[in-house]
């Protein structure tokens, strides 16, 4: 499922083109001790070319990369209803 996620961050519009390949690569890269680097990489891989410079200015703020990526994933990933043992 390819999806473009549009976010307004501090009054600026940023678009992210998320694909299963990029999302899965992010999941494969994260480790218990390494989360910020893979998150920044995922953002840079998915951000629309015209929005790249704006993103670069934002992801250096403390915690910004994680906040932005969590919103992208929330919009990208489907909501599933999962039950155990029925």
Secondary structure, 3 states (H helix, E strand, C coil): CCEEEEEEECCEEEEEEECHHHHHHHHHHCCCCCCHHHHHHHHHHHECHHHHHHHHHHCCCCCHHHHHHHHHHHHHCCCCCCCCCC
